Amino acid sequence: SHELTTPIFVIQGYILTLLDGGLEDPDINRKYLEKTEKSINRMITIVKDLETISRLEHGVLTLQQTNFDIFQVSTDIVESLEDRARKKGIKIVFKEGSNKKTMVHADPDRIRQVITNLIVNAINYGKEKGYVRIAFYDMEENIMIEIKDDGIGISEEHLPRLFERFYRVDKSRSMQSGGTGLGLAIVKHIIEAHKQTINIRSSSGVGTTIAFTLKKKN
């Protein structure tokens, strides 16, 4: 409720300002309406994420699994996030040997959601002119997908709780980046719904590596 209360109070403040005379002030009205829209969009994102995680936790989200090329999906995601990364001078690269066709059996839409979330996190908490590296490893029956950055990292005491709902290491920074605090929880549930595993390694000031497995194509 706290996560929803914050944008509600912000919206209320903007609307009250407009009703108290700001609506007639051209220097205020448009600016406050645009800020109100941003808060509404944040609420919509939180509600959608809550719906997704609720369906995942109750096992009512049906996976549409098929064979697909995880390298091609990752390439599409990287292209869609290039502008965001460029603003921080961050390069998104594939590890040598990983830039090739790699077939897995999973739900492509959900895995796209997982990879997008992890790369966005890596960009948000990455350092200026740093990198995000994507790698694929053949694990016999599975393929391991690894996303590594050289960003601010996470101290050891926070690692066990990172996949909890609404858990944030740095709440103020998470709010600035527009995070809902549900992204990693959703990622974990999606991977577990595939009966696979996910783990995280990180050191403060050094960077973070998140890796998960997917079944090889049938």
C-alpha positions in Angstrom: 0.0 0.0 0.0 2.9 2.3 0.7 4.2 1.9 -2.9 0.8 3.0 -4.2 0.2 5.7 -1.6 3.3 7.7 -2.6 2.2 8.4 -6.2 -1.5 9.0 -5.1 -0.4 11.7 -2.7 1.8 13.3 -5.3 -1.1 13.4 -7.8 -3.3 14.8 -5.1 -0.8 17.6 -4.4 -0.5 18.6 -8.1 -4.3 18.6 -8.6 -4.9 20.7 -5.5 -2.3 23.2 -6.7 -4.2 23.4 -10.0 -7.5 23.8 -8.3 -6.1 26.6 -6.1 -5.4 28.8 -9.1 -2.5 27.0 -10.9 -4.9 25.9 -13.7 -5.0 29.6 -14.9 -1.2 30.0 -14.8 0.3 28.9 -18.1 3.7 28.4 -16.4 2.2 25.9 -14.0 -0.7 24.1 -15.5 1.0 22.1 -18.2 4.0 21.3 -16.1 1.9 19.9 -13.3 -0.4 18.0 -15.6 2.7 16.3 -17.1 4.0 15.5 -13.6 0.6 14.1 -12.8 0.7 11.9 -15.9 4.1 10.5 -14.8 2.8 9.6 -11.4 -0.3 7.9 -12.9 2.0 5.9 -15.3 4.0 4.8 -12.3 0.8 3.6 -10.5 -0.2 1.7 -13.7 3.2 0.0 -13.8 3.0 -1.0 -10.1 -0.5 -2.5 -10.6 0.5 -4.4 -13.7 3.6 -5.8 -11.9 1.5 -6.7 -8.9 -1.0 -8.6 -11.1 1.9 -10.4 -12.8 3.6 -11.5 -9.6 0.2 -12.5 -8.1 -0.5 -14.8 -11.1 3.0 -16.2 -10.9 2.8 -16.9 -7.2 -0.6 -18.6 -7.5 0.5 -20.7 -10.5 -2.2 -19.4 -12.8 0.1 -17.9 -15.4 0.4 -20.4 -18.2 3.8 -20.5 -19.9 3.7 -20.7 -23.7 7.0 -22.6 -24.2 8.6 -23.1 -27.6 12.0 -23.4 -29.2 13.7 -20.1 -30.0 17.1 -18.4 -30.4 18.0 -16.7 -27.1 20.8 -14.8 -28.9 18.4 -13.2 -31.4 15.9 -12.3 -28.6 18.8 -10.7 -26.6 20.0 -8.8 -29.7 16.5 -7.3 -30.2 16.4 -6.2 -26.5 19.9 -4.7 -26.7 18.8 -2.7 -29.8 15.7 -1.4 -28.0 17.8 -0.3 -25.0 20.7 1.3 -26.8 19.5 4.9 -26.3 19.1 4.4 -22.6 22.6 2.9 -22.3 24.1 5.6 -24.5 22.9 8.4 -22.2 25.2 7.0 -19.5 28.0 6.0 -22.0 27.4 2.4 -21.2 28.2 -0.3 -23.8 26.1 -3.5 -24.0 28.2 -6.3 -25.5 28.1 -10.0 -26.0 31.0 -12.1 -24.6 33.2 -13.5 -27.2 31.8 -16.8 -28.4 28.2 -15.9 -27.3 27.3 -13.9 -30.4 25.8 -16.9 -32.2 22.6 -18.8 -32.5 21.7 -20.5 -29.2 18.4 -22.4 -29.1 16.5 -22.8 -25.8 13.0 -24.1 -24.9 11.0 -21.6 -22.9 8.3 -18.9 -23.0 9.9 -16.3 -25.3 7.7 -13.4 -24.1 8.4 -14.1 -20.4 12.2 -14.6 -21.0 12.2 -11.3 -23.0 10.7 -9.7 -19.8 13.5 -11.3 -17.7 16.4 -10.2 -19.9 15.0 -6.7 -20.3 14.5 -6.2 -16.6 18.1 -7.4 -15.8 19.7 -5.2 -18.5 17.7 -2.2 -17.4 18.8 -2.7 -13.8 22.4 -3.1 -15.0 22.1 0.2 -16.9 20.4 2.0 -14.0 23.0 1.0 -11.5 26.0 0.9 -13.9 28.8 3.4 -13.8 29.3 6.2 -16.4 31.2 4.8 -19.4 30.9 1.3 -18.1 29.6 -1.9 -19.7 26.9 -4.6 -19.6 28.0 -8.0 -20.8 25.8 -10.8 -22.0 27.1 -14.4 -22.1 25.7 -17.8 -22.9 27.2 -21.0 -21.5 26.4 -24.6 -22.6 25.6 -26.6 -19.5 24.8 -29.9 -21.2 21.0 -30.0 -20.7 20.7 -26.3 -20.1 22.0 -23.0 -21.3 23.1 -20.5 -18.7 22.5 -16.9 -19.5 24.7 -14.4 -17.6 24.3 -10.6 -17.4 27.3 -8.8 -15.9 28.0 -5.2 -15.2 30.8 -3.1 -13.7 28.5 -0.8 -11.7 28.1 0.2 -8.1 27.6 -3.4 -6.9 25.7 -4.6 -3.9 27.1 -5.4 -0.5 26.9 -9.0 0.8 24.3 -8.4 3.5 21.7 -7.4 0.9 22.1 -10.3 -1.5 19.8 -12.8 0.3 16.8 -10.4 0.1 17.2 -9.0 -3.5 14.5 -11.2 -4.9 11.9 -10.1 -2.3 9.0 -7.9 -3.2 9.7 -4.2 -2.8 13.1 -4.8 -1.3 15.5 -2.0 -2.3 19.2 -1.6 -1.4 19.0 2.2 -2.1 15.4 3.3 -2.1 16.0 6.9 -3.2 18.0 5.8 -6.2 15.4 3.1 -7.1 12.7 5.8 -7.0 14.7 8.0 -9.3 15.2 5.2 -11.8 11.4 4.5 -11.8 11.7 1.0 -10.4 8.7 -0.5 -8.6 10.7 -2.9 -6.4 9.0 -5.9 -8.0 11.2 -6.4 -11.0 13.6 -9.0 -9.5 10.8 -10.8 -7.7 9.0 -11.2 -11.1 12.2 -12.4 -12.7 12.7 -15.0 -10.0 9.2 -16.3 -10.3 9.4 -16.5 -14.1 12.6 -18.6 -14.0 11.2 -20.8 -11.2 8.0 -21.3 -13.3 10.3 -22.8 -15.9 11.7 -25.1 -13.2 15.1 -23.4 -13.6 17.4 -21.5 -11.3 18.7 -18.0 -10.9 21.6 -16.6 -8.8 23.4 -13.4 -8.1 27.0 -12.5 -7.3 28.0 -9.0 -6.4 30.6 -6.9 -4.7 30.1 -3.3 -3.6 32.0 -1.0 -6.0 33.0 -3.8 -8.3 29.8 -4.9 -10.1 27.0 -7.5 -10.3 26.5 -10.7 -12.2 23.1 -12.4 -12.4 22.9 -15.8 -14.1 19.9 -18.1 -14.8 19.4 -21.3 -16.7 17.0 -22.3 -19.4 16.4 -25.8 -20.9 18.0 -26.5 -24.3 15.7 -26.8 -27.2 13.8 -30.1 -27.5 
